[in-house]
């Protein structure tokens, strides 16, 4: 596989993706906890609608997380290939 990329920039981007995923997961957990605390006292159609919408969102976010993890792994491979290329090219 021949790759010519800026490995430093790809590393930064992979870290940004990971940071985003961590932040999103923490925020989702906090919102889930807050909703669970008010669910027993908030019992109307809007509560059920929120619950359904939130569940749909969480499922989409889980799918995005899976795909993004695959992207991070791909970026790591590209970075390794580029670093090896740079090492062998400059190591002559």
PyMOL commands that set and color helices and strands:
alter all, ss='L'
color gray80, all
select helices_A, chain A and resi 7-38+45-90
alter helices_A, ss='H'
color red, helices_A
deselect
rebuild
show_as cartoon
